[in-house]
Amino acid sequence: MIKPINEMNISFKALSVNEGFARACVAAFCAQVNPSLDEITDIKTAVSEAVTNCVVHAYPKKVGDVNIKVELYENSVIIFVSDNGIGIEDFERAREPFFTTKPNEERSGMGFTVMESFMDKLELLKNEGRGVTVKMEKFFSIKKNIAVGE
């Protein structure tokens, strides 16, 4: 099994004001392996969606925590966004485009669809205690140093 070249863990309150912090933090951490601007943008978008899902759905009656773990590899990144909230009853239904449990709040139901479209792999995992972990993986393009004029 290949070990990551670097790892990080962050935890913060499931508040919408922390969504920008999460996306910037994960993007800055991934920058050390020099991904393309498009790859960083994809990661930021997927992290935003995952954190927003925690904020909106995981804790309907209180403010809980969001935990992010990032495993960085030379050519990829694996991001785990987890909560200890109420969980998801039906993973397959939750992944359907336009499905939302909060239609009265003008939610589009596109969170998982967006995450899947911007990342190369996406898994939903039930936590042992409570809540859900979204596991996302992005593969980086391999950049070759080509001398000018070759």
C-alpha positions in Angstrom: 0.0 0.0 0.0 1.4 3.4 -1.0 1.7 5.8 1.9 0.8 9.5 1.5 3.7 12.0 1.2 1.8 14.3 3.6 -1.4 14.4 5.6 -3.5 16.9 7.4 -6.5 17.0 9.7 -8.7 19.9 10.5 -11.9 20.3 12.5 -14.3 23.2 12.7 -17.9 24.0 13.6 -20.5 23.2 10.9 -21.2 26.9 10.2 -21.6 28.3 6.7 -18.9 30.9 7.3 -16.4 28.1 7.6 -17.0 26.7 4.1 -14.6 29.2 2.5 -11.9 28.4 5.2 -12.2 24.7 4.4 -11.9 25.0 0.6 -8.9 27.4 1.0 -7.2 25.2 3.5 -7.5 22.0 1.5 -6.4 23.9 -1.7 -3.4 25.4 -0.1 -2.3 22.0 1.3 -2.7 20.4 -2.1 -0.6 23.1 -3.8 2.6 21.6 -2.5 2.5 19.0 -5.3 1.8 21.6 -8.0 -1.6 20.5 -9.4 -3.0 22.5 -12.3 -5.3 25.5 -11.6 -8.2 23.5 -13.0 -7.4 20.6 -10.6 -7.3 23.0 -7.6 -10.6 24.6 -8.7 -12.2 21.1 -8.9 -11.0 20.3 -5.4 -12.2 23.5 -4.0 -15.7 23.1 -5.5 -16.0 19.5 -4.2 -14.9 20.4 -0.7 -17.3 23.3 -0.7 -20.2 21.0 -1.6 -19.2 18.4 1.0 -18.9 20.9 3.8 -22.1 22.6 2.8 -23.9 19.3 3.0 -22.6 18.9 6.6 -23.7 22.4 7.5 -27.2 22.1 6.0 -28.1 18.5 6.6 -26.0 16.8 9.3 -27.0 18.9 12.3 -30.6 20.1 12.0 -31.1 21.0 15.7 -27.6 22.0 16.8 -24.2 23.0 15.5 -21.8 20.1 15.3 -18.3 19.5 14.0 -17.0 19.0 10.5 -13.7 17.0 10.2 -11.5 17.0 7.1 -8.6 14.6 6.6 -6.4 15.0 3.5 -4.0 12.4 2.3 -1.7 13.8 -0.3 0.2 11.6 -2.8 2.5 12.6 -5.6 -0.2 12.2 -8.3 -3.4 12.3 -6.3 -5.2 13.4 -3.2 -7.8 11.7 -1.1 -10.1 13.9 0.9 -12.4 12.7 3.7 -15.1 15.1 4.9 -17.0 13.7 7.9 -19.6 14.7 10.5 -21.2 13.0 13.4 -24.7 14.2 12.5 -28.0 12.4 11.7 -26.6 10.5 8.8 -28.1 9.6 5.4 -30.9 7.0 5.3 -30.5 6.0 1.7 -27.1 6.6 0.0 -28.4 5.8 -3.5 -31.3 8.1 -3.3 -29.2 10.9 -1.8 -26.9 10.6 -4.9 -29.7 11.1 -7.3 -29.6 14.5 -9.1 -32.2 17.0 -7.7 -33.0 14.9 -4.7 -33.2 17.0 -1.5 -34.5 16.5 2.0 -35.0 20.3 2.2 -37.1 21.4 -0.7 -38.7 24.3 1.3 -35.2 25.8 1.6 -34.7 26.1 -2.1 -32.0 23.4 -2.2 -31.1 22.1 -5.6 -30.2 18.5 -4.6 -27.1 18.6 -6.7 -24.4 18.4 -4.0 -23.3 14.8 -4.7 -23.7 15.2 -8.4 -21.4 18.2 -8.3 -18.8 16.4 -6.2 -18.9 13.4 -8.5 -18.4 15.6 -11.6 -15.4 17.4 -10.2 -13.6 14.5 -8.6 -12.4 11.2 -10.0 -13.9 9.0 -7.3 -16.5 9.5 -4.7 -17.7 7.2 -1.9 -20.2 7.7 0.9 -19.4 5.8 4.1 -21.4 5.4 7.3 -19.4 6.3 10.4 -19.2 3.8 13.2 -21.0 6.1 15.6 -23.1 8.6 13.9 -22.9 10.6 10.7 -21.3 10.2 7.3 -17.9 10.5 5.6 -17.6 11.6 2.0 -14.4 10.1 0.5 -13.2 11.9 -2.6 -10.2 11.3 -4.8 -8.6 13.4 -7.5 -5.8 12.3 -9.8 -3.4 14.9 -10.9 -2.1 15.2 -14.4 1.6 14.3 -14.7 3.6 17.3 -15.8 6.8 16.7 -17.7 9.5 19.3 -17.8 10.1 19.9 -21.5 13.0 22.1 -22.6 12.1 25.0 -24.9 12.9 24.2 -28.5 12.8 20.4 -28.2 
